[in-house]
Amino acid sequence: MILGIDISTSITGFAVVAEGEIVFYDSVDLRKYKNLFEKAERIKEALFKLMDNYQYEREHPPMWMSDVQDKENKINHIYIEQSLHMFMGGKSSAKTLSTLTRFNGIVSWLAYEMFEMEPKFIGATSARKQAGIKVPRGQKAKQVVLQYLLDNEPAFKIEYTKHGNPKPESYDRADAIVVAKAGWAIEQSSSEEDTE
């Protein structure tokens, strides 16, 4: 099972993919929390819930974990969308990039510490390519990704605002699904190479 995380200081998305299929997706709304540490606490709570629902193999499992666990129901890889490394016209400032990079580091560490596995990082463009999503020139990637998932993934559902627009968390959940699906594709091709 692959855990995909789309990290943002406003809404962070999570998704779990098994055998290429979506088995879980959700998000944590962080907009009302003022500092990165409060936001990180909310992410930690979400990661604990994931640990409860999707046990994973640990070298030294804590006593509260049962001795017999279903190996098919374990997260064994974590993929995180890489934070931006460059300015995007009118969208990011040095302060925004710095804050996002710090938060990405905090969440990455939490995932590493809690799941005892090193997360792998993937850029948004690479993740979309691995998941088979093409963004036509001039179109907004987030909207293309959302529509692609609505058209191709029966398990993916979204809610709409009273004006008929997708609720903001829809985009973060969609991005997390793409990251998890990309991670699954990467792990599949790497295991195929190992068997050749």
C-alpha positions in Angstrom: 0.0 0.0 0.0 1.2 3.5 -0.9 0.5 6.6 1.2 0.5 9.8 -0.8 0.6 13.2 0.9 0.0 16.6 -0.7 1.4 19.0 1.8 0.1 22.5 2.1 -0.1 25.0 5.0 -3.8 25.5 4.2 -5.2 22.1 3.4 -3.1 18.9 3.4 -4.4 15.9 1.4 -3.8 12.2 2.2 -4.5 9.1 0.0 -3.9 5.4 0.3 -3.6 3.3 -2.9 -3.4 -0.5 -3.0 -2.9 -2.4 -6.3 -3.4 0.8 -8.1 -6.8 1.4 -6.6 -7.9 4.2 -4.2 -8.7 2.7 -0.8 -8.8 5.9 1.2 -8.5 9.7 0.8 -9.1 12.6 3.1 -7.7 16.0 4.0 -6.9 18.2 7.0 -8.0 21.8 6.9 -5.3 23.8 8.6 -6.5 27.3 7.7 -7.7 28.3 11.2 -4.4 27.4 12.9 -2.0 30.3 13.2 1.5 28.7 13.3 3.3 25.7 11.8 3.5 23.8 15.1 -0.3 23.9 15.6 -0.7 22.8 12.0 1.8 20.0 12.5 -0.1 18.7 15.5 -3.2 18.3 13.3 -1.2 16.4 10.7 0.2 14.2 13.5 -3.3 13.3 14.6 -4.2 12.4 11.0 -1.1 10.2 10.6 -2.0 8.4 13.9 -5.4 7.6 12.4 -3.8 6.3 9.3 -1.5 4.1 11.4 -4.5 2.7 13.2 -6.3 1.9 10.0 -3.4 0.8 7.9 -0.9 -1.1 10.0 2.5 -1.4 8.6 5.6 -3.6 9.2 7.9 -2.1 11.8 11.2 -3.4 13.0 10.2 -2.9 16.6 6.4 -2.6 16.9 5.2 -1.0 20.0 3.3 -3.2 22.5 -0.1 -1.7 21.5 0.2 -3.2 18.0 -1.1 -6.7 17.7 1.4 -9.5 17.0 -0.7 -10.8 14.1 -1.4 -8.2 11.4 -2.8 -8.4 7.9 0.2 -7.9 5.6 -2.2 -6.8 2.8 -3.4 -3.9 4.9 -0.1 -2.1 5.6 1.4 1.0 4.3 4.8 0.1 3.0 5.8 3.2 1.0 5.2 6.9 1.5 5.3 9.4 -1.3 5.2 13.1 -0.7 4.7 15.9 -3.3 7.9 17.9 -3.4 7.6 21.5 -2.3 8.1 24.2 -4.8 11.7 25.2 -5.4 11.1 28.2 -7.7 8.9 31.3 -7.9 5.8 31.0 -10.0 4.6 34.2 -11.5 2.3 36.0 -9.1 1.7 32.9 -7.0 4.6 32.7 -4.6 6.9 34.9 -2.6 10.2 34.0 -0.9 8.4 34.0 2.5 5.7 31.6 1.1 8.2 29.3 -0.4 10.3 29.3 2.8 7.2 28.6 5.0 6.0 25.8 2.7 9.5 24.2 2.6 9.7 24.3 6.4 6.3 22.7 6.8 7.1 20.1 4.2 10.2 19.2 6.3 8.1 18.9 9.5 5.5 16.7 7.9 8.1 14.6 6.2 9.9 14.0 9.5 6.6 13.1 11.2 5.9 10.5 8.5 9.4 9.2 8.8 9.3 9.0 12.6 5.9 7.5 12.9 6.0 5.0 10.1 9.7 4.3 10.5 10.3 4.6 6.8 11.9 7.2 4.6 9.4 9.1 2.5 10.1 9.5 -1.2 9.6 12.8 -2.9 8.0 13.4 -6.3 7.4 16.6 -8.2 3.8 17.4 -9.2 4.5 17.2 -12.9 6.3 13.9 -12.5 3.4 12.5 -10.4 0.8 13.5 -13.0 2.9 11.9 -15.7 3.3 8.7 -13.7 -0.5 8.6 -13.1 -1.1 9.1 -16.8 -2.6 12.6 -16.6 -1.7 15.1 -19.4 -2.3 18.8 -18.7 -3.0 20.7 -22.0 -1.1 23.9 -22.5 -3.0 26.9 -21.0 -5.2 24.8 -18.7 -4.9 24.8 -14.9 -3.3 21.5 -13.7 -5.4 21.3 -10.5 -8.7 21.5 -12.5 -7.4 19.0 -15.1 -6.4 16.5 -12.3 -9.8 16.9 -10.5 -11.7 16.3 -13.7 -9.5 13.3 -14.7 -10.2 11.6 -11.3 -13.9 12.3 -11.5 -14.0 10.8 -15.0 -11.8 7.8 -14.3 -12.0 6.9 -10.6 -15.4 5.7 -9.4 -14.2 5.8 -5.8 -13.4 9.5 -6.0 -16.3 11.8 -4.9 -16.3 15.5 -4.2 -18.6 18.0 -2.6 -19.6 21.3 -4.1 -20.1 24.8 -2.7 -23.6 26.4 -2.9 -22.3 28.2 -6.1 -21.6 24.8 -7.7 -17.8 24.9 -7.4 -15.7 22.1 -6.0 -14.9 22.6 -2.3 -11.3 23.6 -1.7 -10.3 20.3 -0.1 -11.2 18.5 -3.3 -8.1 19.7 -5.1 -5.7 18.6 -2.2 -7.4 15.2 -2.0 -7.1 14.8 -5.7 -3.4 15.8 -5.7 -2.7 13.3 -2.8 -4.4 10.5 -4.9 -2.2 11.4 -7.9 0.9 11.2 -5.7 -0.1 7.8 -4.3 -1.0 6.5 -7.7 2.4 7.7 -9.1 4.1 6.1 -6.1 2.3 2.8 -6.9 3.4 3.0 -10.6 7.0 3.7 -9.6 7.1 0.8 -7.1 5.5 -1.5 -9.7 8.1 -0.7 -12.3 10.9 -1.0 -9.8 9.7 -4.5 -8.6 9.4 -5.6 -12.2 13.0 -4.5 -12.9 14.1 -6.5 -9.8 12.4 -9.7 -11.1 14.0 -9.4 -14.6 
